[in-house]
């Protein structure tokens, strides 16, 4: 399991991890959309796995769309820009199972009609950045912190559901929502709340299968700072109970209007990609020298021994220093690849990492498609994408951001172009 600054070893299993796959075929093109219970995988690995899957199901690489639920309780897959963690697991378990899931989906193809609903799940996803009463901005300032003024930006409480009714076969529901899957904590393997989205849907909708796609969740999590840390609506504010509460509420919001689902027109498949050049958020030579000293102190003695940078806390100083040191030996910029697959009047819009909420809402609002499903950690994981205002305001996401300000806005612009070109 990959933590923020460390790697932890799993000490048990809470529930199974899944790779779910839905195949589409219009007689001319074939595509597969997959959602996988891991925290993420880099583009380098996807460039190995996606061609393998494409060959196995008789399509092309760009028609293979693989995103993550971003559960933090899953085996580490990749680290850095090219490294692979758990090579034996990836080679013998992860990659073959993704391929096999895609093959099974193709073998299960049946004539189908598409429809959709929209819903709202309030008090599930919370913006984790806050304006404080002194005018500063903090990420995760704590439960019932009296110094909180207001969230830094609006949350996206909307859910959407793609319903695929098939002839003489179980119907499929694809649920799209946006919130970090880091609820349960600990080191036992689990899909976290996406498990309960799927379980709830399949329980309430007879003879169905469910996929969960996590949207633009980079600045959101499950923490309701209005609550005491040990209580929430009869459930714990964290942990397994909170995960169950979230998954069930998301699923029920998606199916609240199930009987009123509206038909989606068209059945043609399209797919594509767009590249965005992003400059790394490196430090100056002077900043690099100072950052190396901070990193050395942190690794030897921890946060409490750090001498803060001017105007920064010890934690902020450590985050900035580790970012500068980590980027020091990389090129000045990187190619980020956006991907998308459309089927009739629905489109899956993929981001290679964790975009802020504003990125997802902007693409949904500008999309020509009736139903647009943004997906985080899609066909690669290359970092956080904070919006311009977050860099101005500060906080963990901006301090740790691998790319310079303006990158999120580039992704919004190019993703809209990509989606509307299909």
C-alpha positions as CSV (number, residue, x, y, z in Angstrom):
1,X,0.0,0.0,0.0
2,X,1.4,3.4,-0.9
3,X,0.9,6.1,1.6
4,X,1.5,9.8,1.1
5,X,5.2,9.7,2.2
6,X,5.8,6.0,2.9
7,X,4.9,2.5,1.9
8,X,3.0,0.3,4.3
9,X,2.6,-3.4,4.3
10,X,-0.9,-4.9,4.3
11,X,-1.8,-6.8,7.5
12,X,-5.0,-8.4,6.3
13,X,-8.0,-8.3,4.0
14,X,-11.3,-6.5,4.7
15,X,-13.0,-7.3,1.4
16,X,-12.1,-8.2,-2.2
17,X,-10.7,-5.9,-4.8
18,X,-12.2,-5.9,-8.3
19,X,-11.4,-5.0,-11.9
20,X,-14.8,-4.3,-13.5
21,X,-15.1,-4.0,-17.3
22,X,-17.9,-3.0,-19.7
23,X,-17.4,-3.7,-23.4
24,X,-19.1,-1.7,-26.2
25,X,-19.3,-2.7,-29.9
26,X,-21.2,-0.9,-32.7
27,X,-20.3,-3.3,-35.4
28,X,-17.4,-1.1,-36.6
29,X,-15.5,-0.2,-33.4
30,X,-15.1,-1.9,-30.1
31,X,-14.2,-0.2,-26.8
32,X,-13.8,-1.3,-23.2
33,X,-14.2,0.8,-20.1
34,X,-12.7,-0.5,-16.9
35,X,-12.6,0.6,-13.3
36,X,-10.0,-1.0,-11.0
37,X,-9.8,-1.0,-7.2
38,X,-6.3,0.4,-6.8
39,X,-5.0,3.9,-5.9
40,X,-3.4,4.5,-9.3
41,X,-0.9,3.4,-12.0
42,X,1.4,5.6,-14.1
43,X,1.1,6.2,-17.8
44,X,4.3,4.1,-18.4
45,X,2.6,1.0,-17.1
46,X,-0.6,1.7,-19.0
47,X,1.4,1.9,-22.2
48,X,2.3,-1.7,-21.6
49,X,-1.1,-3.0,-20.4
50,X,-3.5,-1.2,-22.7
51,X,-2.0,-2.6,-26.0
52,X,-2.0,-6.1,-24.4
53,X,-5.8,-5.8,-23.7
54,X,-6.5,-4.2,-27.1
55,X,-4.9,-7.1,-28.9
56,X,-6.8,-9.6,-26.7
57,X,-10.2,-8.2,-27.5
58,X,-9.6,-7.1,-31.1
59,X,-9.4,-3.3,-30.9
60,X,-6.9,-0.5,-30.6
61,X,-5.1,0.9,-27.6
62,X,-7.0,4.2,-27.5
63,X,-10.3,2.3,-27.2
64,X,-9.1,0.8,-23.9
65,X,-10.1,3.2,-21.1
66,X,-8.9,2.1,-17.6
67,X,-9.5,4.2,-14.5
68,X,-9.1,3.7,-10.8
69,X,-11.5,4.0,-7.9
70,X,-8.4,5.4,-6.1
71,X,-8.9,3.3,-3.0
72,X,-5.9,3.9,-0.6
73,X,-6.2,0.3,0.7
74,X,-4.9,-1.5,-2.3
75,X,-1.5,-3.0,-3.4
76,X,1.0,-0.5,-4.6
77,X,1.2,-0.7,-8.4
78,X,3.6,2.0,-9.6
79,X,5.8,4.7,-8.1
80,X,7.4,7.7,-9.8
81,X,7.4,8.3,-13.5
82,X,8.4,4.8,-14.6
83,X,9.0,2.5,-11.6
84,X,6.8,-0.5,-10.8
85,X,6.1,-1.6,-7.2
86,X,5.4,-5.3,-6.6
87,X,6.6,-6.4,-10.0
88,X,5.6,-10.0,-9.5
89,X,2.1,-9.0,-8.5
90,X,1.7,-6.7,-11.5
91,X,3.1,-9.3,-13.9
92,X,1.3,-12.4,-12.6
93,X,-1.9,-11.0,-11.1
94,X,-2.7,-7.4,-12.0
95,X,-2.1,-7.3,-15.7
96,X,-3.5,-10.7,-16.6
97,X,-6.7,-10.1,-14.5
98,X,-7.3,-6.8,-16.3
99,X,-6.9,-8.5,-19.6
100,X,-9.2,-11.4,-18.6
101,X,-11.9,-9.0,-17.3
102,X,-11.9,-7.3,-20.7
103,X,-12.1,-10.6,-22.5
104,X,-15.0,-11.7,-20.3
105,X,-16.8,-8.4,-21.0
106,X,-16.5,-8.9,-24.8
107,X,-17.7,-12.5,-24.5
108,X,-20.8,-11.2,-22.6
109,X,-21.8,-8.6,-25.3
110,X,-25.6,-8.5,-25.9
111,X,-27.9,-6.0,-27.8
112,X,-28.6,-3.1,-25.4
113,X,-30.3,0.2,-24.9
114,X,-28.8,3.1,-22.9
115,X,-30.5,5.5,-20.6
116,X,-29.4,7.8,-17.7
117,X,-30.5,9.5,-14.5
118,X,-28.9,12.2,-12.3
119,X,-29.0,12.5,-8.6
120,X,-27.5,14.3,-5.6
121,X,-25.7,12.9,-2.6
122,X,-25.4,15.7,0.0
123,X,-23.0,15.6,2.9
124,X,-20.9,12.8,1.3
125,X,-18.1,14.7,-0.5
126,X,-16.6,17.7,1.2
127,X,-14.0,20.2,-0.1
128,X,-11.0,19.6,2.1
129,X,-9.5,23.0,1.7
130,X,-10.8,25.8,4.0
131,X,-10.4,29.5,4.3
132,X,-9.5,30.2,7.9
133,X,-10.7,33.3,9.9
134,X,-7.3,34.8,9.7
135,X,-7.4,34.8,5.8
136,X,-5.1,31.8,5.4
137,X,-6.0,28.5,3.7
138,X,-5.6,25.0,5.2
139,X,-6.1,21.5,4.0
140,X,-7.9,19.2,6.5
141,X,-7.9,21.7,9.5
142,X,-9.6,19.2,11.8
143,X,-13.1,18.5,13.1
144,X,-14.9,21.4,14.7
145,X,-11.9,23.7,14.4
146,X,-13.2,27.1,15.7
147,X,-10.8,29.0,13.3
148,X,-12.6,27.7,10.1
149,X,-14.4,30.4,8.1
150,X,-15.7,28.4,5.1
151,X,-14.8,25.9,2.4
152,X,-12.4,27.2,-0.2
153,X,-14.7,26.3,-3.1
154,X,-18.1,24.6,-3.8
155,X,-18.3,20.8,-3.7
156,X,-19.8,18.7,-6.4
157,X,-22.6,16.6,-4.9
158,X,-24.0,15.4,-8.2
159,X,-24.2,11.7,-9.1
160,X,-25.0,10.3,-12.5
161,X,-26.0,6.8,-13.7
162,X,-25.6,5.2,-17.1
163,X,-28.1,2.3,-17.3
164,X,-27.4,-0.4,-19.9
165,X,-30.4,-2.7,-20.4
166,X,-29.4,-5.8,-22.4
167,X,-31.4,-8.5,-24.1
168,X,-31.5,-11.7,-22.1
169,X,-28.6,-10.6,-19.9
170,X,-28.1,-8.8,-16.6
171,X,-28.4,-5.1,-16.9
172,X,-25.4,-2.9,-16.1
173,X,-25.3,0.3,-14.1
174,X,-22.3,2.7,-14.2
175,X,-22.3,5.2,-11.3
176,X,-20.2,8.3,-11.4
177,X,-19.5,10.5,-8.3
178,X,-16.4,12.3,-6.9
179,X,-14.7,11.9,-3.5
180,X,-11.5,10.5,-2.2
181,X,-11.6,6.8,-1.4
182,X,-9.5,7.1,1.8
183,X,-12.2,6.6,4.4
184,X,-11.5,3.4,6.3
185,X,-7.8,3.8,7.3
186,X,-5.4,1.2,8.5
187,X,-3.5,-1.3,6.4
188,X,-6.1,-4.0,5.5
189,X,-6.9,-4.4,1.8
190,X,-10.3,-3.0,0.8
191,X,-12.1,-1.2,-2.1
192,X,-13.4,1.3,0.5
193,X,-16.8,3.0,-0.2
194,X,-16.8,2.0,-4.0
195,X,-17.5,-1.6,-2.8
196,X,-20.7,-0.4,-1.1
197,X,-21.8,1.6,-4.1
198,X,-21.6,-1.6,-6.2
199,X,-23.1,-3.9,-3.5
200,X,-26.0,-1.5,-2.8
201,X,-26.9,-1.0,-6.5
202,X,-26.8,-4.7,-7.2
203,X,-29.0,-5.4,-4.2
204,X,-31.6,-2.8,-5.0
205,X,-31.7,-3.4,-8.8
206,X,-32.5,-7.0,-9.5
207,X,-30.3,-9.0,-11.9
208,X,-27.8,-6.1,-12.3
209,X,-24.0,-5.5,-12.3
210,X,-22.5,-2.2,-11.2
211,X,-19.4,-0.3,-12.0
212,X,-18.2,2.7,-10.0
213,X,-16.2,5.5,-11.7
214,X,-14.6,8.1,-9.4
215,X,-14.7,11.6,-10.8
216,X,-12.7,14.8,-10.2
217,X,-11.9,14.2,-6.5
218,X,-8.5,15.9,-6.0
219,X,-9.6,18.5,-3.5
220,X,-12.4,16.5,-1.8
221,X,-12.7,13.9,1.0
222,X,-15.2,12.4,3.4
223,X,-14.4,14.6,6.4
224,X,-17.4,16.7,7.6
225,X,-15.6,19.3,9.8
226,X,-18.9,20.3,11.4
227,X,-19.0,17.0,13.3
228,X,-17.3,15.6,16.3
229,X,-14.7,13.0,15.1
230,X,-16.4,10.0,16.6
231,X,-20.0,10.5,15.4
232,X,-21.9,11.1,12.1
233,X,-25.5,10.3,11.6
234,X,-25.3,7.2,13.8
235,X,-22.1,6.1,11.9
236,X,-18.5,6.9,12.7
237,X,-17.0,9.9,11.1
238,X,-14.2,7.7,9.8
239,X,-13.7,4.0,9.3
240,X,-15.8,1.1,7.9
241,X,-19.1,2.4,9.1
242,X,-18.5,5.8,7.3
243,X,-17.5,3.9,4.2
244,X,-20.7,1.9,4.2
245,X,-22.8,5.1,4.7
246,X,-21.1,6.9,1.8
247,X,-21.3,4.0,-0.6
248,X,-25.0,3.4,0.1
249,X,-25.9,7.0,-0.1
250,X,-24.1,7.5,-3.4
251,X,-25.8,4.4,-4.9
252,X,-29.2,5.4,-3.7
253,X,-28.8,8.9,-5.1
254,X,-28.0,7.5,-8.5
255,X,-31.0,5.2,-8.5
256,X,-33.5,7.6,-6.9
257,X,-34.8,8.5,-10.3
258,X,-34.3,5.0,-11.8
259,X,-37.9,4.6,-13.0
260,X,-37.7,8.1,-14.7
261,X,-34.5,7.3,-16.7
262,X,-34.3,9.1,-20.0
263,X,-33.1,7.3,-23.2
264,X,-29.8,8.2,-24.7
265,X,-29.7,8.4,-28.5
266,X,-27.1,7.0,-30.9
267,X,-24.9,4.0,-30.6
268,X,-21.7,4.9,-32.4
269,X,-18.3,4.5,-30.6
270,X,-15.5,7.1,-30.8
271,X,-12.3,7.5,-28.8
272,X,-9.3,9.8,-28.8
273,X,-6.5,11.4,-26.8
274,X,-4.9,14.8,-26.4
275,X,-1.4,15.7,-25.1
276,X,-0.7,18.6,-22.8
277,X,2.8,19.8,-22.1
278,X,3.1,20.7,-18.4
279,X,6.1,22.4,-16.8
280,X,7.3,20.8,-13.6
281,X,7.0,22.9,-10.4
282,X,10.7,22.9,-9.7
283,X,12.7,25.1,-7.3
284,X,15.5,27.5,-8.0
285,X,19.1,26.3,-7.3
286,X,19.0,28.1,-4.0
287,X,15.6,26.6,-3.1
288,X,16.9,23.1,-4.0
289,X,19.9,23.5,-1.7
290,X,17.6,24.5,1.2
291,X,15.1,21.8,0.3
292,X,17.8,19.1,0.5
293,X,18.8,20.2,4.0
294,X,15.2,20.1,5.1
295,X,14.6,16.6,3.6
296,X,17.7,15.3,5.3
297,X,16.5,16.6,8.7
298,X,13.0,15.3,8.2
299,X,14.2,11.8,7.3
300,X,16.5,11.6,10.3
301,X,14.5,13.4,13.0
302,X,10.9,14.1,11.6
303,X,8.8,17.3,11.3
304,X,9.6,18.7,14.8
305,X,13.3,19.2,13.9
306,X,12.6,21.2,10.7
307,X,13.4,24.9,10.6
308,X,10.5,26.3,8.7
309,X,10.8,28.3,5.5
310,X,9.8,32.0,6.0
311,X,6.0,32.2,6.5
312,X,5.6,28.4,6.4
313,X,4.7,25.8,9.0
314,X,7.0,22.9,9.6
315,X,4.6,20.5,7.7
316,X,4.3,22.9,4.7
317,X,8.1,23.3,4.7
318,X,8.5,19.5,4.6
319,X,6.0,19.1,1.8
320,X,7.6,21.8,-0.3
321,X,11.1,20.5,0.3
322,X,10.2,16.9,-0.7
323,X,8.5,18.1,-3.8
324,X,11.5,20.2,-4.9
325,X,14.0,17.4,-4.2
326,X,11.8,14.8,-5.9
327,X,11.6,16.9,-9.1
328,X,15.2,18.0,-9.2
329,X,16.5,15.4,-11.6
330,X,13.5,15.3,-13.9
331,X,13.2,17.2,-17.2
332,X,11.7,20.7,-17.2
333,X,8.3,19.5,-18.5
334,X,6.2,16.4,-19.0
335,X,3.6,15.2,-21.5
336,X,0.2,14.6,-19.8
337,X,-2.2,12.5,-21.9
338,X,-6.0,13.1,-21.7
339,X,-8.2,10.3,-23.0
340,X,-11.9,9.9,-23.8
341,X,-14.3,7.2,-25.1
342,X,-17.9,8.0,-26.3
343,X,-20.8,5.7,-26.9
344,X,-23.7,7.4,-28.5
345,X,-24.6,10.4,-26.3
346,X,-22.4,9.4,-23.3
347,X,-18.7,10.1,-22.9
348,X,-16.1,9.0,-20.5
349,X,-13.5,11.8,-20.0
350,X,-10.3,10.6,-18.4
351,X,-7.6,12.6,-16.5
352,X,-4.2,11.1,-15.7
353,X,-4.2,11.8,-12.0
354,X,-6.3,13.8,-9.5
355,X,-8.0,16.9,-10.9
356,X,-9.7,19.4,-8.6
357,X,-13.5,19.5,-8.5
358,X,-13.6,22.5,-10.7
359,X,-11.9,20.6,-13.5
360,X,-14.7,18.0,-13.6
361,X,-17.6,20.4,-13.3
362,X,-16.1,22.6,-16.1
363,X,-15.8,19.7,-18.5
364,X,-19.3,18.5,-17.7
365,X,-20.8,22.0,-18.2
366,X,-19.0,22.5,-21.6
367,X,-19.5,18.9,-23.0
368,X,-21.9,18.5,-26.0
369,X,-22.8,15.1,-24.7
370,X,-26.0,14.5,-22.7
371,X,-24.1,12.5,-20.2
372,X,-20.5,13.2,-19.3
373,X,-18.6,11.0,-16.8
374,X,-15.2,12.4,-15.7
375,X,-12.8,9.8,-14.4
376,X,-9.7,10.4,-12.2
377,X,-6.6,8.3,-12.5
378,X,-7.5,7.3,-16.0
379,X,-4.9,5.5,-18.2
380,X,-2.2,6.9,-15.9
381,X,-1.5,8.7,-12.6
382,X,0.8,11.6,-12.9
383,X,-0.1,13.8,-9.9
384,X,-2.5,16.5,-8.5
385,X,-4.0,19.2,-10.6
386,X,-4.9,22.2,-8.4
387,X,-6.7,25.1,-10.0
388,X,-5.1,28.6,-10.3
389,X,-6.8,30.0,-7.2
390,X,-5.4,27.2,-5.1
391,X,-1.8,28.2,-5.9
392,X,-2.6,31.8,-4.8
393,X,-4.3,30.6,-1.6
394,X,-1.8,27.9,-0.7
395,X,-2.3,24.6,1.1
396,X,-1.1,21.0,0.8
397,X,-2.2,20.5,-2.8
398,X,-0.5,23.6,-4.1
399,X,2.6,23.0,-2.0
400,X,3.0,19.4,-3.3
401,X,1.8,20.0,-6.9
402,X,4.3,18.5,-9.4
403,X,3.2,21.0,-12.1
404,X,3.2,24.7,-12.3
405,X,0.1,26.9,-11.9
406,X,-2.1,26.9,-14.9
407,X,-1.8,23.2,-15.6
408,X,-5.4,22.4,-14.4
409,X,-6.7,25.2,-16.7
410,X,-4.9,23.7,-19.7
411,X,-6.4,20.3,-18.8
412,X,-9.9,21.8,-18.7
413,X,-9.4,23.5,-22.1
414,X,-7.9,20.5,-23.9
415,X,-10.3,18.0,-22.3
416,X,-13.3,20.0,-23.6
417,X,-11.8,20.1,-27.0
418,X,-11.2,16.3,-26.9
419,X,-14.7,15.5,-25.7
420,X,-16.4,17.7,-28.2
421,X,-14.3,16.4,-31.1
422,X,-15.7,12.9,-30.7
